[in-house]
Amino acid sequence: MAIFKGEKLNIEIYGTSHAEKIGVRVSGFPRLKIDEKSLLDLMKRRMPTGGVFSTKRKEPDLPIFVKGVNNGVIDGFFEAVIYNKDVKSQDYGDLYAKPRPSHADYVRYLKDGEKDYRGGGEFSGRLTAPFCIVGGLCKQYLYENYGVEILAYLSSVGKVDGRSYKQVIPQKEDIKKCHESGFPALSSADEMIEEIVLANQNADSVGGTVECVIYGAPTAIGGSLFEGLEGKIALAVYSIPAVKGVEFGDGFDLARGLGSAVNDGLQMDGDKVKIVTNHAGGLNGGITNGNPVTLRVGFRPTPSIGLPQDTVDLEKMENVKIVIKGRHDACVAVRAVPVVESAVAIALLDAIMQEKK
Ligand SMILES: Cc1cc2nc3c(=O)[nH]c(=O)nc-3n(C[C@H](O)[C@H](O)[C@H](O)COP(=O)(O)O)c2cc1C
């Protein structure tokens, strides 16, 4: 079980990829009438399509609320489950005691002595489905109560760069359109798909980046040091399997710049103050400054690849080669787009609830 202990929200995600079901228990959630359509739309964007860029595993990902919902309304606590329908453990048969490189297999062995790696247990990307249930509800609450929209898109795959907020912050409508198109990039979709097809043909995988924008975040949310909103968002985003980097605003590019080139100046706009540029990504000192919050998330290439790889046999304590069968995404970043939105929504709602006591 994985637990998020927020200031107000407590989230427990449980189950494993090859168990009968996976699910989520949440306490401290504010009163909300569930908008089923918007939740299912988000869940659908995470679901495998069976195409080249996602696993062939077919999972309907239908959340079933088993506790805490009355007439469609949540108030405080709820639990939702998803039944696993398309489990094929035999695909993993010859992997017993042979940790798959760059998976959590070997560290599971170090922690618990685990040698059965079918499906990746609780480290599987499948657990991002219950993550999206709670994240989707947080997104809905933030929109209905604060007018906040959290939208993410694929900004690169392998060496192919698409449009980025670092050039111009995208229009919300453009991001929503790309979600509907079935491939969530604002530009260069064909080239990105080619990159994924090529990796797939070579029995390989490829990494990618996802960018996320918070439109309309209330100002003055967050705090100094450990209270910083950047840290809270980063914690939630790093909870997503395969995330290996997070940057806010211009992020690591700022480390190469001069202050004179990247400081965000202030100016009067009528009787209001505005911050003219947004190199800092909407946050100063860990506190929202009124500009859109922007972040970029780096996803590693999918660890499971069909090529022979070096590992060890933990029973015989000898070197072996393995070839991973099973059904895997060639680029996990594609399906991770709604998961990033969910992580950001969880962190932001928790931070807002902490402030608005
Ligand atoms: C939506 C999603 C789907 C994933 N699907 C797969 C997959 O099909 N095969 C795989 O090897 N890894 C997949 N992963 C990534 C692994 O779960 C992850 O890389 C692994 O548990 C090791 O964790 P780490 O990369 O954070 O160190 C997926 C991740 C996400 C977010």
The ligand as a Gaussian input file, in Angstrom:
#p B3LYP/6-31G(d) Opt

LIG

0 1
 C        1.132000       5.069000     -16.985000
 C        2.367000       4.238000     -16.786000
 C        2.466000       3.008000     -17.423000
 C        3.609000       2.222000     -17.284000
 N        3.676000       1.047000     -17.961000
 C        4.822000       0.341000     -17.941000
 C        4.957000      -0.818000     -18.750000
 O        4.050000      -1.205000     -19.486000
 N        6.132000      -1.501000     -18.686000
 C        7.181000      -1.071000     -17.906000
 O        8.232000      -1.682000     -17.928000
 N        7.089000       0.044000     -17.159000
 C        5.936000       0.746000     -17.146000
 N        5.847000       1.886000     -16.384000
 C        7.026000       2.336000     -15.601000
 C        7.415000       1.431000     -14.449000
 O        6.308000       1.160000     -13.624000
 C        8.551000       2.072000     -13.636000
 O        9.558000       2.544000     -14.491000
 C        9.155000       1.066000     -12.655000
 O        8.201000       0.706000     -11.684000
 C       10.421000       1.573000     -11.946000
 O       10.175000       2.793000     -11.292000
 P       11.074000       4.095000     -11.591000
 O       11.218000       4.182000     -13.076000
 O       10.270000       5.220000     -11.007000
 O       12.388000       3.882000     -10.915000
 C        4.695000       2.676000     -16.480000
 C        4.595000       3.912000     -15.839000
 C        3.453000       4.698000     -16.003000
 C        3.377000       6.039000     -15.338000

